[in-house]
Amino acid sequence: MILDESGYTGFWQNDKTPEAPGRLENLKELVKALENFENLQGFLEHVSLIMDNAQDEEDDKVTIMTLHAAKGLEFPAVFLPGWEDGLFPSQRSMDESGLKGLEEERRLAYVGITRAERHCCISFAANRLVYGQWQSQMASRFIDELPEEHVEVLTASGLYGGGMAAAANPASVGMGSDLHQKAADANVYNSPGWRRLQARSQQRGVSQPQESRNMVIDMTASSSFTVGDRVFHQKFGYGEVMEIEGDKLVIEFDKAGEKKVVAKFVVGAAQANDVPF
């Protein structure tokens, strides 16, 4: 009410400068942030706490934020996880807004990348646990849109995704700094987070998910599907098999578009109602 009655929102709506859309987005984020607090005092105390932390630059720290919240900020190193089709770009955004939604997601990708002053690390998962089910993931289409001359591919051997997101040998990639070398030498399967996941799973008696770092397309495997079959995938829904590459299928899904998935992750459309997903 204050923003509207004071004319401040209208001022930026009528402003034709390139900064105006960003200012309006900031106002929306402000109103959204206020919804998480019971009163203005609580919000101001929260902001004060953040400002105190921001002024303390003596210790190394990691700032976690959304892409929207990162607008206008810059950091020496930026890490962008979860770049997978359906997650980023968001499948919901594409389903609801089509090409317009995809372009908005692409703009967010640009915002994230340009927050980095020296180093930007983009990562994706070959398999992700979604609602208790392991699902095969495809690298975000935005990765292959990046200019190759400015990208160093550090993907662990065996991960797939096509184009620059496909498997690459880190030893063949030139490392220009210690930061790049540390990224290349990183082993996710020996990280503290991975070890905690293994320990908790063992305590609960849950079998460990098979590591995907050595996953490759088995060209000698024969799929039970044929080109033209109607199939069902838990995440992408119904679709039609367009191509078969060993144990991997290229499927044109009714809503999600073309995806490449391992055959074991789909069932025949006629069997979909019988499978306890």
C-alpha positions in Angstrom: 0.0 0.0 0.0 2.8 2.4 0.9 4.7 1.6 -2.4 1.5 2.2 -4.5 0.1 5.2 -2.7 3.5 7.0 -2.5 3.8 6.6 -6.3 7.1 4.8 -6.0 6.0 1.7 -7.9 4.4 3.8 -10.6 7.6 5.9 -10.9 9.6 2.8 -11.8 6.9 1.4 -14.0 7.0 4.6 -16.1 10.8 4.8 -16.1 12.3 3.6 -19.5 15.9 3.2 -18.3 17.4 -0.3 -18.2 17.6 -0.2 -14.4 13.8 0.1 -14.0 12.9 -3.6 -14.4 15.5 -4.6 -11.8 14.3 -2.0 -9.4 10.7 -3.4 -9.7 12.0 -6.9 -9.1 13.8 -5.7 -6.0 10.5 -4.2 -4.7 8.7 -7.5 -5.3 11.4 -9.3 -3.4 11.2 -6.8 -0.5 7.4 -7.4 -0.2 8.0 -11.2 -0.4 10.7 -11.0 2.3 8.4 -9.0 4.6 5.8 -11.8 4.5 8.1 -14.0 6.6 8.0 -11.7 9.6 5.2 -10.8 12.0 6.1 -7.1 12.1 8.5 -4.5 10.8 10.7 -4.7 13.9 11.4 -8.3 13.3 12.4 -7.6 9.7 14.7 -4.8 10.6 16.4 -6.9 13.3 17.0 -9.6 10.6 18.4 -7.0 8.2 20.6 -5.7 10.9 22.0 -9.1 11.7 22.8 -9.7 8.0 24.5 -6.3 7.7 26.7 -7.1 10.8 27.7 -10.4 9.1 28.4 -8.6 5.8 30.7 -6.2 7.6 32.8 -9.0 9.1 35.1 -9.8 6.2 38.0 -11.3 8.2 36.8 -15.0 8.1 36.2 -17.0 4.9 32.5 -17.7 4.4 30.0 -19.0 1.9 26.8 -17.0 1.1 23.8 -19.1 0.0 21.1 -17.3 -1.9 18.6 -17.7 -4.8 19.4 -16.4 -8.3 16.8 -13.7 -7.8 18.4 -12.5 -4.6 21.9 -12.4 -6.3 20.9 -9.6 -8.7 23.3 -6.7 -8.5 25.9 -8.6 -6.4 29.3 -10.0 -7.3 31.6 -12.6 -5.7 35.1 -13.9 -6.5 33.8 -17.4 -6.9 30.2 -18.6 -7.6 28.9 -22.1 -7.5 25.7 -22.9 -9.4 24.4 -26.5 -8.6 21.3 -28.3 -9.9 21.7 -27.3 -13.6 19.4 -30.1 -14.9 16.6 -30.0 -17.4 13.3 -30.0 -15.4 15.0 -28.4 -12.4 16.8 -25.5 -14.2 15.2 -24.6 -16.5 12.1 -25.4 -14.3 9.7 -27.8 -15.9 6.8 -26.1 -14.2 7.9 -22.7 -15.6 8.1 -24.2 -19.1 4.7 -26.0 -18.8 2.9 -22.9 -17.5 4.5 -20.2 -19.7 6.1 -22.0 -22.6 8.8 -20.2 -24.5 8.3 -17.1 -22.3 9.0 -19.2 -19.2 12.1 -20.7 -20.8 13.5 -17.3 -21.7 12.9 -16.1 -18.1 14.9 -19.1 -16.9 17.6 -18.3 -19.4 17.8 -14.7 -18.1 18.2 -16.1 -14.6 21.0 -18.3 -15.8 22.8 -15.2 -17.2 22.3 -13.5 -13.9 23.9 -16.3 -12.0 26.9 -16.7 -14.3 27.6 -12.9 -14.4 27.7 -12.7 -10.5 31.2 -14.4 -10.7 34.3 -12.1 -10.8 36.9 -14.8 -11.4 35.5 -18.3 -11.2 32.0 -19.9 -11.9 31.4 -23.6 -11.3 28.3 -25.1 -12.8 27.3 -28.6 -11.7 24.6 -31.1 -12.3 23.6 -34.6 -11.1 23.4 -37.7 -13.3 20.9 -39.2 -10.8 18.8 -37.4 -8.2 16.6 -38.6 -5.4 13.1 -37.1 -6.1 10.3 -37.9 -3.7 12.1 -41.0 -2.6 12.8 -42.3 -6.1 16.1 -42.2 -7.9 15.6 -40.5 -11.3 18.0 -40.2 -14.3 18.7 -36.6 -15.0 19.9 -34.8 -18.1 22.2 -31.8 -17.9 20.6 -28.4 -18.4 20.3 -27.2 -22.0 21.8 -23.9 -20.8 25.2 -25.6 -20.4 25.5 -26.4 -24.1 24.6 -22.8 -24.9 27.7 -21.5 -23.2 30.6 -20.4 -25.5 33.1 -23.3 -25.6 36.1 -21.1 -25.7 35.2 -19.8 -22.2 34.4 -23.2 -20.6 36.6 -25.7 -19.0 34.8 -29.1 -18.8 35.6 -30.9 -15.5 32.8 -33.5 -15.7 33.9 -36.7 -14.1 34.5 -39.6 -16.5 31.3 -41.5 -17.1 28.7 -38.7 -16.6 26.6 -38.0 -19.6 24.6 -35.1 -21.0 25.7 -34.4 -24.5 27.8 -31.5 -25.9 29.9 -29.8 -23.3 28.0 -31.5 -20.5 29.3 -34.9 -21.8 32.1 -36.8 -20.1 35.5 -35.2 -20.3 38.9 -36.2 -19.0 39.9 -33.5 -16.5 43.6 -34.2 -17.2 43.1 -32.9 -20.8 41.7 -29.6 -19.7 44.0 -26.7 -19.1 44.0 -25.4 -15.6 44.8 -21.8 -15.3 44.7 -21.4 -11.5 44.9 -23.2 -8.2 41.1 -22.7 -7.9 40.5 -24.5 -11.2 42.9 -27.3 -10.2 41.1 -27.9 -6.9 37.8 -28.1 -8.8 39.3 -30.6 -11.2 40.7 -32.7 -8.4 37.5 -32.7 -6.3 36.0 -36.1 -5.7 32.3 -35.9 -4.8 32.3 -39.5 -3.6 34.9 -38.6 -0.9 33.3 -35.4 0.3 32.0 -34.9 3.8 28.4 -34.7 2.6 28.6 -38.0 0.7 30.2 -39.8 3.7 27.4 -38.5 5.9 24.8 -39.8 3.5 26.4 -43.2 3.5 26.6 -43.3 7.3 23.0 -42.3 7.7 21.8 -44.8 5.1 23.7 -47.6 6.8 22.2 -46.7 10.2 18.7 -46.8 8.7 19.5 -50.1 6.9 19.0 -48.5 3.4 21.0 -49.9 0.6 23.4 -47.5 -1.0 22.5 -46.0 -4.4 24.8 -47.3 -7.1 27.5 -44.7 -7.9 26.9 -43.0 -11.3 30.5 -41.9 -11.9 31.1 -45.0 -14.0 27.8 -45.0 -15.8 28.0 -45.4 -19.6 25.6 -46.3 -22.4 25.7 -50.1 -22.8 25.5 -50.4 -26.6 25.4 -54.2 -26.4 22.3 -54.2 -24.2 19.0 -54.9 -25.9 15.9 -52.8 -24.9 12.5 -54.4 -24.6 11.1 -51.3 -26.3 10.9 -50.5 -30.0 10.7 -47.2 -31.8 7.1 -45.9 -31.7 6.2 -47.5 -28.3 4.2 -45.5 -25.9 5.9 -45.4 -22.5 5.5 -43.7 -19.1 8.2 -42.0 -16.9 7.5 -41.0 -13.3 8.7 -37.5 -13.7 8.1 -36.7 -17.4 4.8 -38.6 -17.9 3.8 -40.2 -21.1 5.8 -40.2 -24.3 6.8 -42.0 -27.5 10.1 -43.8 -28.1 11.9 -42.0 -31.0 15.3 -43.7 -31.0 17.1 -46.5 -29.2 20.8 -46.4 -28.2 21.7 -49.6 -26.4 20.0 -49.3 -23.0 19.1 -45.7 -23.5 16.0 -44.3 -25.1 15.3 -41.0 -26.9 11.7 -40.3 -25.9 9.4 -37.4 -27.1 7.3 -36.8 -24.0 3.9 -35.2 -24.4 4.6 -32.3 -22.0 8.3 -32.4 -21.3 9.6 -32.6 -24.8 12.5 -34.8 -26.0 14.5 -36.5 -23.3 17.2 -39.2 -23.2 16.6 -41.7 -20.4 17.8 -45.2 -19.4 15.3 -47.8 -20.4 14.9 -49.2 -16.8 13.4 -45.9 -15.7 10.3 -46.2 -18.0 7.5 -48.7 -18.4 5.1 -49.4 -21.2 2.1 -47.0 -21.2 -0.3 -50.0 -20.7 1.6 -51.1 -17.6 1.8 -47.6 -16.0 -1.3 -48.1 -13.9 0.0 -51.4 -12.5 3.4 -50.1 -11.3 3.5 -48.9 -7.6 5.5 -45.6 -8.1 
